[in-house]
Amino acid sequence: MSVAQLPRLGFLYLDYVMRFFNESNFKGWPDRIEHVVYHWGNDQQCFVDEVKRKKIDVLIGNIPATAYEPFKQIKKQLPNVRFVPSVESQFSNKSKENVSRFCRKFKLSHPHTEIFYDREKGLDYLENCSYPRIIKRSYGPSNYGGYFVHKVDSSEQALTLMKKKRYLPIYVQECIPLTKDIRVMLIGHKPVCAFWRIAGDDQWITNTSQGGSMSYDNVPLGALELAVSASKAAKAEYFACDIAEDKDSYTILECATAFAAFSYIRDWIGQYLMWDLSGGRFAMPHIPLFSWEELGKIKPELLRCLRHIGFSRYQPSADGTLYSNDLHSDMFRMERTEKSYERDIPVLIDQEQQLPQAVLEQAEQGLATEPETLDLDPRHLAEVTLTDLMTLQGMSEPMAETIRADIVAHPAMEFTKLPAVETIEAPLLRCWQQQLRLS
């Protein structure tokens, strides 16, 4: 591609899914950036036709877990379109078991994990394994602030949990003693932000939405090195890992291209992609390693408002010896990602390959044998928790917290009359109807 020729970009959006990028993250891109929205259901062909009609060369955006399988088919119909991140790079976004497969394939340190698609075998394992253990709802790239991560200390607790939740597959991990973990965000395989997530008082889970706190200080290089290895294995333009530290060893707890990011991180990703896609017309972003330690000193309320934070490469000037104290400048370099292929996707583990196709399909859809419904009758509304609200499709953590605050403030009000709910668009409310009991 010549310097003068730019590909036609398109943002990949999906109904009811929060948008990660918009034009402001690609400041300076001279051409119009198209928008293409996937409407779920039987929208595959319409989506493909729209991409072709708009002559899009690069589709930028994450694919949520529930759309991963359709987009594998869509990609086959758009062989000349580059997906960013690639569909293969988003393999770990789909489910927790995919994270485990990914780590196994590329020999990345991760907790010992058992996955059962046969419910009886899973329950038998829970009756006889050692404790404590971690049980997770597997489907999706995150656990919505840890609301679907459960620590169980005995077989009785585990079986009681599974009787209530009926997760399928049953996803069980060894319990790593944990009072804090490390979130690492990478662009072009270079760590650009990292911080400790520290559990609150009397808490075992580190998510900030459940009382945890953040610290940007003294993030160990060993955690960054593991995150870089994972990013390169995924061949992802941008990536994030949650990493546990146990003495001098590090273990991947979660990893995905879908993650919450500060506004300036999204701007940096946009700048990196502009460099990558322009054939040299735009400059590669310069982001000093450990810059997060200084940014972390800024008051969080102010930092959330800041946009377009940028760095220029330091050019020392002196009459005598030139000196720079950037000791880590060459430790991790930002670079282009390699092209992804289907062979990069881990194969199914042996246990899954032996299961009947119907069971595999059920697991692929992330279905429980008895789907839960959420009772939002005014008589029971006060009992609804953040965990319950986070089960609703398209629910974000801030939205759930706002609705929960409304419930506390208006305990006898109908759910649809709550101030926060009245602002929600009708299509999203209709999506919730299958999961709600309103009377």
N, C-alpha and C positions, 0 to 999 in steps of 0.2 A: 504494500500500500504506500503510495506517495505521501509526502508530508501534506500536500494540499487536499488530499482526499480523506474525508472523514466518514465513518460508518453512520448509518441512520440508527439512532438509539430509540428504545422504547422502554417505558417503565411497566413492569409486570405487576398488576394489581389484582386483588380478589375481593369480591363482595364480603363485607363484615370482617375483614382482616385489616389490622392497623398498617398504615403505609410507612415503610422504612425510609424511602427516598422520595424527594421531589426535585424540581428544577433548581431550587436554591442550593442543593448540595453539589450541583455541577456548574458553579459560577464561572462564567466565561465561555461555556460551550456555545459556539456561534449559531448552531442550527436548532431547529425545533426538535424537541424530544416528545415522541408520541406517547400516548397512554393506551394500554390495552387491558381490559378488565375481564377476568374469568368469572362467570356467573354461576358456577357449580352445575350440578345436574348433568344434563346432556348437552353441555355447552362446548364440548371439545372442538367440533367441526367449525362452529361459529368463531371460536377463538383463533383457530388456525387460519381461517379465511381472512379474518381481520388483520392478522400479522402479515399475511401475504399482500393484502390490499394496500397496507401502509408501507410496504417494502422495507420492513424493519430488518436490520442486520444483527443487532445486539439487543437482547431482552434482559433487563436488569431488575432483579428482585428475588426475594425468597419464596419458596413454595412450601406452604404449610403441610403438616403431616397428612391431613385428610385429602389433599390433592396430589400427593406424591405419585401414586400409581397412575392417575390420568395423565400427569405431565410426562411420565415416561413414554406414553403413547404419543402425546403431542409432539415431543421432541423428534420422534421418528418421522413425523410428517413435516418437520421443519429442519431438514438436514443441513441447510446452509445458514441457519440462524445460530448465533452463539448465545447460550444462556449464561448469565453471570449472577451468582455462581453457577457452575455447570450442574446439571441434574445429578450427575454422579457425585459431585462434591457435597450435595445436599442429602446424601444417603443417611447420614447420622441424624438429620433433622426429623426423620420420620418417627423414630421410636427409640426407647431405651435399649431394646435388644439389638437394634442396628448399631448403637454406640458400642455395645459389647462386641459385636461382630467386627466392627471397624478396628477396635483396639486389638482384637485377637489376630486379625489378618496382618496388621502392620507391627505386631509385637510391641505395642505401647502399654506401659504399665497401667493396670486398672484393677479394681477390686474383683476378687473371685465372685463369679456370678452364676446362678442357676436359673434357667428359663424353662418353664413348663407350659405347654399348650394343652396337655392332658390334665384336666383339673384334679382327678383322683391321684395321679402321680405327684402332682404338686403338693396336695394336702398331705400325702404320705411323707413327703420330704420334710414338710414343716413339722410334722409330728416327731420326727426323729433326728433333726439336725441340731447342732449346738447353737447357743444363743449368747449375746443378742444378734439380731439380724435386721437388715433394712429391706422393706418391701415397698416397691414403687408401682404406681400405675405407669405402664410402659409407654403408652401411645403418646406421641408428640415430642417436640424437641426440648421442652422444659416441663417443669412440674409446677408452673404458675406460682412461683414464690415458695415452693416447698410444700404446697397444700396437699400434694398427692405422694408425699414421702413419709413413710411410717417406720418408726423404730419399735421393734417388738422384743421383749425380754424373755419370752417363754413361748412354748408351743400353744398354750392356752390363749395367750394374747394374739398370736398369729392366726389361729383358727377362728377366733371370734372376729378379727378384722376381715378375714376372707369371707366369712359368712355374711358380713354386712356389705362389703365392697364388691365381692365377686369379680375381682380383676381377672382378665384373661388377655394375654398369658400371665401366669404367676411369675413375677420377676423378683428374685431374692438375691441380695448381695451380702457379703461379709460386712460387718459393722466396723469401720475404721474409727478408732477413738478420735473424736473430732471436736475441737472447740473453735476452730477457724479453718477456712480454706482460702484459696487464691483464685480470683477471676483474672484471666489474661485475655486481652483482645489483640488481634493481630491483623495487619494489613500487608499484603505481599509477603507474608511469612515473617514480618518484623513485629515484635511486641511494641504496641503504641500506647497501651494503657494496662495497668495491672494494679490490683489492690487486694488486701486481705478483707475477707468477710468474717466478722467475729460474732459468735453466738452471744445472745443476750443472757442475762442472769437466769440461771436454772433452765437454760435452753440447750438442746443438743444440735439444733438446726441453725444454719448461719444466715439464712435469708433475711435481708433488711426489713422486709414486710412483716416478719414475725419477731421483731425485736433485735435483730442483728445490727451491727455497726460496721463502718468501713475504716480502713487505714491504708494509706498509700506508702507507708514507710517500710524500707528494708525488705522488699520483695526479693526472694532468693533467686540467683541465676539458674539454679537447677530446675525450678519451676518454669522459667522462661524457656530453657532449652527443651523441656518436654513439650511445651506448647508449640514451639517452632517445629519439632518433629511431627506432631499431629497435624499442623497446618500444611506442611509439605506433603504428608501422606494423603491428605484430603484434596490436595491440589486446588485449594480454595483461595480466591482473591481476598476474602476477609473471613475471619474465623474467631471463635472464642472457646476457651476451655475453663472448666472449674477443676482445680487441682488440689488434692489433699497432701499435706506434708506430714510425714511420720519419721521423726528423727532426721536423717539426711537423705531419705528417699521420697519420691514424689509419685502420685497416682492420679490418673484422670478419672474424675467423677462424672463429668458431662462434657460434651463438645458438640458444636454445631455452627452453621453459618447464620442461624437465626438466634439473635441475642439482643437484649436491651443495650442501647448505646447512647452516650451523651451526643448532643447535637454536633459538637465539634468533631467527634469520631466519624459521624456520617459525612461531614464535610471532607474530612481527610480521605475517607474511602472514595468519595466522588472525585477528589483531586487525583488520587492514585489511578482510578479507572480512566480518567481523562488522559493521563500520561500513557497508560497502557494501550488505549484504543486509538490514540492520535498519531502513532508512529513518530513521536518525538516533538510534535507541535506544542504540547504542554509539558511543563516541567514536572519531574517526579517530586512528590512532597518530601520535604526534609523534616523529620520528626525525631528529635534527639531521644536516645534511650534514657529511661528514667525521668523524662519530662513530667510524668504523672506525679512525681513527688512534689514538684513545685505547684502544679495545678491543683493538687489536693489540699494545698494550704488556703485556697480561695474558699470563701464562705459558700456552702452548697447552694443556697438560694440564689446567689449571684452567678455561680458557675452554670446553673441551669438556664440562665438568661443569656449567657454569652454565646455568640456565634462567630464562625469564621476565625477561630484562633489559628494563627499561622506562625511558622518559624522560618527564619532564613539561615542558611548555612553560615557558621561563624567564620569570618575572615580576619584573623589577627593582623594588626599592623603595628610595627615598632621599629625603631632604629637599630635595635640589637637583635638578640635571639627571639624568634617567634615561639610562643608557648601557648598551648591549649590544655585545659584540664578535662577535656571530654575523653575520659579514659576508655569509654565503651563505644566510641563512634563507629568502629569497624567490627564490633562483635556480632551484630545481626544486621544484615543488609536487606533492604527492601528490594524485591525482585519480582519479575513476572512469574506467573504460575504456569505449570506445564499443562498441556492439553489432557483432558480426561477421556477415558475409554470405558466401555462396559466392563472390561476385565478388571477395572479398579474396584468394582463393587464386590464385597465379600459374598461368598456363597453361603447358602443356608447351612446351619449347623446340623450334624448328623441326626439329632433327635427330631428336628423339624422335617427332614427329608423322609422320615419314616411315617409321618402322620398322614391321615386321610386328607384329601384335597379340601373337603368341606371345612375341616378344622383349621387348616391353614388359611383359607379364605376368611373365616370368621376372625382369626387372629390378625390378618392383614387389615381388616376394617376396624380393629380395635374395639370389638364389641364385647360387652359382658353378657353372660347368659340371661341375666335378669336386669335390664337397664333400670337405673334409679330414676325416679321422678322427684322433683323438688316441690314441696308443699308450701305454697305462698298464700294460703288462705290467711286472712287477717288474724284469725284466732291462733295461728301457729307462726306468724311472721317473725316474732321476736326470737324464735329458736333458730332462725336461718343464720348460718355462719358465713364468714368469708370463703371458707372451703367450699360450701354449698354453691355460693354465687359463682365461683371460679369454674364450676362444671358447665356453665352455660356457654354455648358456642359463640365465639366472638367477644367474650367478656375479657376485658383488660383488668389488670390489677388496680389501677387508679379508679376505674369505673366501679369495680366491686367495692372498694373502700368507701366511695361516695354513697353508693346505694346502701351499704351497711350503716353508714352514719345517718342516712335518712330514716332507716328502719328504727334505729334507736330513738331518733327525735320524734317520729310519728308512729308509735307502736300499733295503733289501731287503724291506720290508713291502708286502703287497698294498694297492692303492689304497683299496679299500673298508674296510680294517682300520685306516687311518690315524686317529688320534684325532679330528682335525677332521672327517673324512668320516663317521665313525660318528655324529656329532651331527646330520647332515643328514637331513631327513625323506625317507621312502621315495619319495613322489611325485616329488620333485625328482631323486633318483637315477635313477628310471625315465626321466625326461626326458633324462638324460644318456646313456642307453644307446646311442642311435642315433649318438652322436658318439664313443663310447669303444671302443677295442680293449683288452680286459682280458687276453687270452691269445693 
